[in-house]
Amino acid sequence: MRIAVDLNRCQGYAQCVFLAPGVFELHGDEALMYTPAPPADQRERVLRAAAACPVQAIVTGEPVGSEGPYVR
Ligand code: SF4
């Protein structure tokens, strides 16, 4: 799967970090780092994190071909 986070929208609430700590990481107060192509075993965690984000900043999908665009 692939993920993208709209960092303009992200408010650093860290729900995603809590739910999928292997994929999302906060550096400092509000700088979110994430793995854009997380391993398959993280899928459920990532979906939960995306659903929990209070500002819907996390978009998940599968790549079409070797690169985007994504299909939700
Ligand atoms: S849950 Fe949403 S707002 Fe919070 S850090 Fe993650 S992406 Fe940002």
Backbone and ligand atoms as CSV (ligand in chain L), in Angstrom:
chain,resi,resn,atom,element,x,y,z
A,1,MET,N,N,0.829,-1.184,0.000
A,1,MET,CA,C,0.000,0.000,0.000
A,1,MET,C,C,0.875,1.248,0.000
A,2,ARG,N,N,0.258,2.359,-0.289
A,2,ARG,CA,C,0.975,3.633,-0.254
A,2,ARG,C,C,0.189,4.599,0.627
A,3,ILE,N,N,0.913,5.497,1.260
A,3,ILE,CA,C,0.227,6.529,2.015
A,3,ILE,C,C,0.810,7.886,1.703
A,4,ALA,N,N,-0.027,8.880,1.831
A,4,ALA,CA,C,0.414,10.261,1.703
A,4,ALA,C,C,-0.253,11.043,2.819
A,5,VAL,N,N,0.493,11.933,3.422
A,5,VAL,CA,C,-0.068,12.771,4.483
A,5,VAL,C,C,-0.016,14.219,4.012
A,6,ASP,N,N,-1.155,14.870,4.082
A,6,ASP,CA,C,-1.214,16.295,3.767
A,6,ASP,C,C,-0.662,17.046,4.981
A,7,LEU,N,N,0.586,17.431,4.876
A,7,LEU,CA,C,1.254,18.026,6.033
A,7,LEU,C,C,0.767,19.448,6.307
A,8,ASN,N,N,0.069,20.036,5.347
A,8,ASN,CA,C,-0.546,21.338,5.623
A,8,ASN,C,C,-1.758,21.181,6.520
A,9,ARG,N,N,-2.369,20.020,6.424
A,9,ARG,CA,C,-3.553,19.741,7.207
A,9,ARG,C,C,-3.201,19.177,8.592
A,10,CYS,N,N,-2.149,18.377,8.620
A,10,CYS,CA,C,-1.734,17.694,9.850
A,10,CYS,C,C,-1.505,18.708,10.969
A,11,GLN,N,N,-2.095,18.431,12.114
A,11,GLN,CA,C,-1.959,19.320,13.266
A,11,GLN,C,C,-1.091,18.702,14.354
A,12,GLY,N,N,-0.444,17.592,14.032
A,12,GLY,CA,C,0.436,16.969,15.010
A,12,GLY,C,C,-0.291,16.361,16.192
A,13,TYR,N,N,-1.510,15.904,15.970
A,13,TYR,CA,C,-2.272,15.308,17.071
A,13,TYR,C,C,-1.703,13.960,17.509
A,14,ALA,N,N,-0.920,13.336,16.627
A,14,ALA,CA,C,-0.195,12.098,16.956
A,14,ALA,C,C,-1.054,10.857,17.135
A,15,GLN,N,N,-2.316,10.929,16.720
A,15,GLN,CA,C,-3.140,9.714,16.776
A,15,GLN,C,C,-2.513,8.631,15.916
A,16,CYS,N,N,-2.016,9.021,14.752
A,16,CYS,CA,C,-1.432,8.048,13.833
A,16,CYS,C,C,-0.165,7.433,14.421
A,17,VAL,N,N,0.611,8.238,15.130
A,17,VAL,CA,C,1.846,7.746,15.740
A,17,VAL,C,C,1.518,6.700,16.795
A,18,PHE,N,N,0.453,6.965,17.516
A,18,PHE,CA,C,0.024,6.049,18.568
A,18,PHE,C,C,-0.482,4.736,17.969
A,19,LEU,N,N,-1.199,4.821,16.864
A,19,LEU,CA,C,-1.830,3.629,16.290
A,19,LEU,C,C,-0.902,2.841,15.362
A,20,ALA,N,N,0.044,3.501,14.734
A,20,ALA,CA,C,0.968,2.811,13.829
A,20,ALA,C,C,2.377,3.370,14.028
A,21,PRO,N,N,2.957,3.076,15.186
A,21,PRO,CA,C,4.258,3.680,15.524
A,21,PRO,C,C,5.402,3.281,14.591
A,22,GLY,N,N,5.234,2.156,13.875
A,22,GLY,CA,C,6.291,1.754,12.959
A,22,GLY,C,C,6.265,2.518,11.655
A,23,VAL,N,N,5.194,3.272,11.433
A,23,VAL,CA,C,5.010,3.947,10.149
A,23,VAL,C,C,5.067,5.466,10.307
A,24,PHE,N,N,4.471,5.957,11.386
A,24,PHE,CA,C,4.426,7.407,11.627
A,24,PHE,C,C,5.289,7.746,12.835
A,25,GLU,N,N,5.955,8.868,12.744
A,25,GLU,CA,C,6.844,9.299,13.819
A,25,GLU,C,C,6.781,10.818,13.917
A,26,LEU,N,N,6.709,11.319,15.116
A,26,LEU,CA,C,6.752,12.771,15.279
A,26,LEU,C,C,8.153,13.189,15.719
A,27,HIS,N,N,8.678,14.186,15.040
A,27,HIS,CA,C,9.976,14.743,15.424
A,27,HIS,C,C,9.729,16.145,15.937
A,28,GLY,N,N,10.149,16.390,17.137
A,28,GLY,CA,C,9.847,17.692,17.720
A,28,GLY,C,C,8.353,17.763,17.993
A,29,ASP,N,N,7.800,18.941,18.031
A,29,ASP,CA,C,6.400,19.095,18.403
A,29,ASP,C,C,5.447,18.718,17.284
A,30,GLU,N,N,5.742,19.108,16.050
A,30,GLU,CA,C,4.737,18.939,15.004
A,30,GLU,C,C,5.274,18.393,13.700
A,31,ALA,N,N,6.546,17.989,13.638
A,31,ALA,CA,C,7.098,17.519,12.376
A,31,ALA,C,C,6.838,16.021,12.222
A,32,LEU,N,N,5.879,15.689,11.388
A,32,LEU,CA,C,5.523,14.288,11.187
A,32,LEU,C,C,6.379,13.681,10.086
A,33,MET,N,N,6.969,12.523,10.378
A,33,MET,CA,C,7.686,11.742,9.372
A,33,MET,C,C,6.907,10.454,9.192
A,34,TYR,N,N,6.899,9.912,7.962
A,34,TYR,CA,C,6.166,8.667,7.757
A,34,TYR,C,C,6.787,7.870,6.631
A,35,THR,N,N,6.463,6.590,6.616
A,35,THR,CA,C,6.950,5.688,5.579
A,35,THR,C,C,5.912,5.661,4.461
A,36,PRO,N,N,6.223,6.183,3.285
A,36,PRO,CA,C,5.214,6.282,2.226
A,36,PRO,C,C,4.765,4.930,1.665
A,37,ALA,N,N,5.608,3.918,1.774
A,37,ALA,CA,C,5.229,2.584,1.281
A,37,ALA,C,C,5.427,1.572,2.409
A,38,PRO,N,N,4.525,1.571,3.368
A,38,PRO,CA,C,4.703,0.690,4.527
A,38,PRO,C,C,4.549,-0.776,4.148
A,39,PRO,N,N,5.197,-1.687,4.891
A,39,PRO,CA,C,5.077,-3.113,4.610
A,39,PRO,C,C,3.647,-3.602,4.839
A,40,ALA,N,N,3.314,-4.696,4.155
A,40,ALA,CA,C,1.939,-5.206,4.180
A,40,ALA,C,C,1.463,-5.522,5.595
A,41,ASP,N,N,2.365,-5.930,6.466
A,41,ASP,CA,C,1.922,-6.285,7.817
A,41,ASP,C,C,1.523,-5.061,8.646
A,42,GLN,N,N,1.742,-3.877,8.114
A,42,GLN,CA,C,1.331,-2.651,8.808
A,42,GLN,C,C,-0.018,-2.134,8.314
A,43,ARG,N,N,-0.579,-2.827,7.336
A,43,ARG,CA,C,-1.758,-2.321,6.652
A,43,ARG,C,C,-2.916,-1.977,7.604
A,44,GLU,N,N,-3.262,-2.915,8.472
A,44,GLU,CA,C,-4.398,-2.683,9.373
A,44,GLU,C,C,-4.131,-1.495,10.285
A,45,ARG,N,N,-2.915,-1.408,10.766
A,45,ARG,CA,C,-2.557,-0.295,11.649
A,45,ARG,C,C,-2.674,1.037,10.913
A,46,VAL,N,N,-2.201,1.030,9.674
A,46,VAL,CA,C,-2.239,2.271,8.893
A,46,VAL,C,C,-3.683,2.681,8.618
A,47,LEU,N,N,-4.521,1.720,8.294
A,47,LEU,CA,C,-5.927,2.047,8.027
A,47,LEU,C,C,-6.592,2.599,9.282
A,48,ARG,N,N,-6.257,2.020,10.421
A,48,ARG,CA,C,-6.810,2.526,11.684
A,48,ARG,C,C,-6.309,3.947,11.952
A,49,ALA,N,N,-5.041,4.156,11.671
A,49,ALA,CA,C,-4.461,5.490,11.885
A,49,ALA,C,C,-5.132,6.519,10.986
A,50,ALA,N,N,-5.343,6.146,9.717
A,50,ALA,CA,C,-5.975,7.071,8.777
A,50,ALA,C,C,-7.389,7.407,9.230
A,51,ALA,N,N,-8.105,6.394,9.726
A,51,ALA,CA,C,-9.479,6.620,10.169
A,51,ALA,C,C,-9.511,7.483,11.425
A,52,ALA,N,N,-8.464,7.402,12.226
A,52,ALA,CA,C,-8.457,8.113,13.502
A,52,ALA,C,C,-7.959,9.546,13.386
A,53,CYS,N,N,-7.324,9.877,12.293
A,53,CYS,CA,C,-6.772,11.235,12.159
A,53,CYS,C,C,-7.916,12.254,12.233
A,54,PRO,N,N,-7.858,13.172,13.178
A,54,PRO,CA,C,-8.964,14.109,13.383
A,54,PRO,C,C,-9.177,15.066,12.208
A,55,VAL,N,N,-8.156,15.257,11.379
A,55,VAL,CA,C,-8.308,16.205,10.269
A,55,VAL,C,C,-8.226,15.504,8.903
A,56,GLN,N,N,-8.348,14.186,8.906
A,56,GLN,CA,C,-8.315,13.387,7.667
A,56,GLN,C,C,-7.125,13.747,6.772
A,57,ALA,N,N,-5.962,13.836,7.384
A,57,ALA,CA,C,-4.776,14.224,6.619
A,57,ALA,C,C,-4.117,13.039,5.917
A,58,ILE,N,N,-4.498,11.813,6.298
A,58,ILE,CA,C,-3.816,10.633,5.768
A,58,ILE,C,C,-4.632,10.011,4.644
A,59,VAL,N,N,-4.033,9.908,3.471
A,59,VAL,CA,C,-4.675,9.260,2.331
A,59,VAL,C,C,-3.979,7.928,2.104
A,60,THR,N,N,-4.767,6.861,1.982
A,60,THR,CA,C,-4.182,5.551,1.734
A,60,THR,C,C,-4.669,5.042,0.385
A,61,GLY,N,N,-3.895,4.181,-0.225
A,61,GLY,CA,C,-4.319,3.612,-1.494
A,61,GLY,C,C,-3.298,2.625,-2.009
A,62,GLU,N,N,-3.590,2.128,-3.181
A,62,GLU,CA,C,-2.664,1.213,-3.840
A,62,GLU,C,C,-2.171,1.898,-5.102
A,63,PRO,N,N,-0.904,1.732,-5.439
A,63,PRO,CA,C,-0.387,2.368,-6.642
A,63,PRO,C,C,-0.940,1.685,-7.900
A,64,VAL,N,N,-1.162,2.478,-8.914
A,64,VAL,CA,C,-1.538,1.926,-10.211
A,64,VAL,C,C,-0.272,1.939,-11.053
A,65,GLY,N,N,0.197,0.779,-11.452
A,65,GLY,CA,C,1.498,0.714,-12.106
A,65,GLY,C,C,2.578,0.847,-11.051
A,66,SER,N,N,3.752,1.248,-11.423
A,66,SER,CA,C,4.853,1.296,-10.475
A,66,SER,C,C,4.827,2.571,-9.640
A,67,GLU,N,N,4.172,3.608,-10.129
A,67,GLU,CA,C,4.064,4.858,-9.380
A,67,GLU,C,C,2.585,5.194,-9.260
A,68,GLY,N,N,2.254,6.287,-8.539
A,68,GLY,CA,C,0.851,6.691,-8.421
A,68,GLY,C,C,0.223,6.788,-9.796
A,69,PRO,N,N,-0.948,7.211,-10.035
A,69,PRO,CA,C,-1.844,7.740,-9.009
A,69,PRO,C,C,-2.419,6.640,-8.124
A,70,TYR,N,N,-2.973,7.052,-7.046
A,70,TYR,CA,C,-3.488,6.097,-6.086
A,70,TYR,C,C,-4.965,5.845,-6.317
A,71,VAL,N,N,-5.365,4.638,-5.963
A,71,VAL,CA,C,-6.789,4.308,-5.952
A,71,VAL,C,C,-7.164,4.064,-4.506
A,72,ARG,N,N,-8.167,4.718,-4.047
A,72,ARG,CA,C,-8.588,4.510,-2.667
A,72,ARG,C,C,-9.291,3.190,-2.512
L,1,SF4,S1,S,-3.215,11.865,13.309
L,1,SF4,FE1,FE,-3.425,13.255,11.569
L,1,SF4,S2,S,-3.108,15.279,12.450
L,1,SF4,FE2,FE,-2.335,13.790,13.902
L,1,SF4,S3,S,-0.148,13.623,13.482
L,1,SF4,FE3,FE,-1.206,12.016,12.348
L,1,SF4,S4,S,-1.601,12.913,10.337
L,1,SF4,FE4,FE,-1.144,14.565,11.713
